[in-house]
């Protein structure tokens, strides 16, 4: 069986001579990303601990803006960085360790689009609902008491 | 590909034998399984997110929960051990992918070595997770649970490098033993057909007496302030809370109580890392089976090491899931 490997990552900015070298290169990159996460997680820089933007106030367009900018309006920058770095790691594990880079385009799309679509849907529904339940518990007119 | 039975209709579009995705049946089915398993794990993690959003202003702080490293007693080192575990798993993913690569070159000796290293990596990971569980179940400072199910922890302000810091105090250090008639119920001293779980190490009264005696010890509750720290109560309020609301002394965590805060945190931790650990365990077992097949030369005779590749896909998937578990349990 012929096994053709694409031997470049970062859109061709980093080329390797053999598949084995590429594997070690990807390991280096993944370790580097994990290291950044761990260092940020231990030191938690103050700049990244508060949201950079407060939610828009007002009518319909403010709500729309809050939805569009929700990752920076509602999330601490540190958490946003963690999640983005995780997705970067997931990409390289799937593409290079699981050889997704060498599969046909249709195969890639079948796996990735299905997963991404359904996972986004799940996350949206459950987090939305979780936020709602929080309001039920902690809203100004909440009928539930838990501080005893 | 190699095992397709010739039926004489292969040349026709619908005659079978087409591979539009250029992947063998086995590999396709492994991907099929991986996508569905990924959805299962996302369901779990999204449910974790749901519960966390529900208690967003009182969720336990992971850095205060997972602070231990084996052989380094009494030191608070958040993140270090779990980072080590992550590295071990990524490393075993690398040896796996090297095994697959060696398989493509039909290099039996190298496949054997790399498969062996992968199994070792998996075993170290599962062992680390068992240790992590044991430490979590054991607990460290202990707490008092209130009637409403909230957790009250103890600590005192100490000055470190000219800075006021809230340092946790263990219930073992403050509790004052008292006479009590409450004995653990056993089958031999009570109803022979009823069991009772182990009693908590102390009663709330013993803790309250200890709190009275230690003037500088304060109580902190679960609620997070705007800086993400737990709220520390005043001395008067501390005494009042323990006296009026304290119901149960908690040490460690299980599915019913959790000294670190919301019980749901412990439930999800056990469930998700447990389910992942189960995947790692089954991955190790499958890897061992494949390892012996490699050693026996099964794939050498078959002329293809594709089986190693399929198992490799599963193994990388386990690593992929861990990357997300790591982020959502320990980092975010």
Interface residues (C-beta under 8 A of the other chain):
Chain A: X1 X3 X19 X20 X23 X24 X27 X30 X31 X34 X37 X38 X41 X42 X49 X79 X82 X83 X86 X89 X90 X93 X94 X96 X97 X98 X99 X103 X104 X106 X107 X110 X111 X114 X115 X118 X119 X122 X123 X125 X126 X127 X129 X130 X131 X133 X134 X137 X138 X145 X146 X147 X148
Chain B: X1 X20 X21 X22 X23 X31 X34 X35 X38 X39 X42 X43 X46 X47 X49 X50 X51 X52 X53 X54 X55 X56 X57 X63 X78 X79 X80 X83 X86 X87 X90 X91 X93 X94 X96 X97 X98 X100 X101 X104 X146 X147 X148 X149 X150 X227 X228 X245 X304 X306 X309 X312 X313 X316 X317 X319 X320 X323 X324 X326 X327 X330 X331 X332
